[in-house]
């Protein structure tokens, strides 16, 4: 079975990362470096980064210890002593970057969290779509303990869904499979890249109406979700040609070298050799092999 050469994948239209694997990679990095250290100070220079509330509110975290991290879909949560929580949403171009204290700020650094022993955690975001915010209060959760009130609209994390859940959500739906997989109200964490890769691995067309998917196909979609996302996390995510995603230390991911269809229109299918195709799904595009996927 052929594979594209290793390296950085071409950008397929708009910026598509970070998705669940990229956020999970950064979360694990942060947990390995900063947990157990105390926050000395918070500096915010980008008002859009904290647009949900006044920037000085983040100073309530000063003096607290980072006790753990969590993730729900594409959202990351940093938990502090005293029960406080900081939610991070990277969106299209946000990055959380490690830096030694006093090192030069890179462009588009909008927030700096300075720790007592482990240096600084910086939020870098060229497009300024990302955000940091303190949740107002705990709210109902689709996953026990994972949600805050602002995130209560989201479906379960993609790593927690199974065939029965997907079958129930797909039943009677005319929306395409890809649209359902990327609907954060149904499944949290999947975006353009991994929806295409999941559909290919499951041998299901991404433009097939959800209600027309058979029980066997739903089972393959559920299994492929865990497999594709798991392999992507192991490879530390996908870095596209725009290089907007990197891990905590500025390193790219490598899963782009394993993409079977995403961004590969015209290239040979990794399974059958037929050229990969592309279809339009409203404002989105989907990549597929018309021979392998039904």
LOSELO-577026 format. One record per residue (C-alpha): residue in one letter; x, y, z. Coordinates in steps of 0.2 Angstrom, whole numbers, plus 2048, in hexadecimal, padded with zeros to 3 digits. Layout:
BEGIN
AXYZ...
***
This chain:
BEGIN
X800800800X8078117FBX80A820806X80D832802X81F838806X82283E817X82185181AX81485E81BX80485C812X7FD869806X7F087480DX7DF86F807X7D5880806X7D3888817X7DD884827X7D787482EX7E187183DX7E287084CX7D586284EX7D485585CX7E584D85AX7EE85D859X7E6864869X7E9853872X7FB85486DX7FE866874X7F3861884X7FF852888X80E85E885X80786B891X80385D89EX81585689DX81D86889FX8128738AAX8088688B6X80D86B8C8X81487C8C4X80D88C8CBX80789B8C0X8108AB8C4X8088B78B8X7FD8B98A9X7FF8C689BX7F28C888DX7F68D487FX7E98CE873X7D78D3877X7CF8C686BX7D88B8874X7CD8BB884X7BE8C287BX7B18B9887X7B68C3896X7C28D189BX7D58CD89AX7D98D18ACX7CD8C28B1X7DB8B68ADX7E68BD8BAX7DB8B38C6X7E68A58C2X7F68AD8C8X7FD8A38D6X7F38938D3X7FB8828CEX7F787A8BEX7F08698C4X7EB8618B4X7E58628A2X7D685B898X7CF85C887X7BE85B87FX7BD85B86DX7C886A867X7C7872877X7D5871884X7D3874897X7E18798A3X7DC8758B5X7E387F8C4X7E387D8D7X7D38848DFX7C887C8D1X7CC8898C4X7CC8858B2X7D388E8A2X7CB889891X7D688A882X7CF889870X7DD88A863X7D188B854X7DA88E843X7EB895847X7ED89585AX7FC88D862X80288A874X81588B874X822888882X82F896884X83D899890X8398A889BX8408B8893X8418B0882X83C8BB873X82A8BC86FX8258B585EX8188BF854X8068BD858X8098B986AX7F98BE873X7FB8B7884X8098B1890X8078A689FX8178A78A9X81A8988B5X8268978C4X83188A8BEX82D8848ADX82E8948A2X82089B898X81189488FX80D8A0881X7FD8A1876X8018A6864X7F38A9858X7F68B2847X7E48B1842X7DD8B6854X7CF8A9852X7D589F862X7D08A4873X7D48A1886X7C68A3892X7C089F8A4X7B08958A4X7A289D8AEX79D88D8B7X79C87B8B5X78E8758A9X7868658A3X79285989AX79184C88DX7A1845894X7A18448A7X7AC8528AEX7B285889DX7A686789AX7A387989FX79388289CX79B88B88CX79E87A885X78E871889X788872877X795866872X79385386EX79E846876X7B1846872X7B583C862X7C083086CX7B082B876X7A3827869X79E816863X79480E856X78480F85FX786821862X78A825850X77C81A84AX76F824854X77683584EX77683083CX76582883CX759831830X76683F82CX76884581AX77884F81EX788847818X79283C823X7A1849823X795857828X78F84C837X7A084783CX7A685983CX79685F845X79E863857X78C86285EX78C84F859X79E84B85BX7AC856862X7BD85785BX7BC852849X7BF85E83BX7C385E828X7D3854828X7CE845833X7BC84482DX7C384081CX7CF834823X7C282B82EX7B682981FX7C4822814X7CA816821X7B8810824X7B580F811X7A681B812X7A382A806X7A483A810X795841805X78A832809X77A837813X77C832825X76B829825X77181E816X78081781FX77E805824X7817FD835X7917F582FX797806828X79380F838X79D802841X7AC805836X7AA818838X7AA81684BX7B980B84BX7C281683EX7C0825849X7C981D857X7D781684BX7DA826841X7DA832850X7E482685AX7F282584CX7F183784AX7F483A85CX80382E85CX80A83884DX807848857X7FB84F84BX7FB856839X804865833X7FF86C823X808878816X803887820X80C88082FX80088883BX800879846X80E874851X81086C862X815875872X82787586DX82487C85BX82686B852X81B865844X810855845X813847839X80283F836X801849825X80C83C81EX7FF82F821X7F083881AX7E782D80EX7DC839805X7DB84A80EX7E3857802X7E884A7F6X7DD84E7E7X7E48467D7X7F183B7E1X7EF8287E1X7E58207EEX7F08187FBX7E58087F9X7E08067E7X7EA8137DDX7DB81C7D6X7DD82F7D6X7D68367E6X7C68417E3X7BF8507EBX7AD8557EDX7A48657F4X799864803X793876805X7A188080BX7AC87180EX7B5865803X7B7853805X7C58487FEX7C18357FAX7C58267EFX7B58237E5X7BB8117E3X7BF80D7F5X7B18167FDX79E8137FB
***
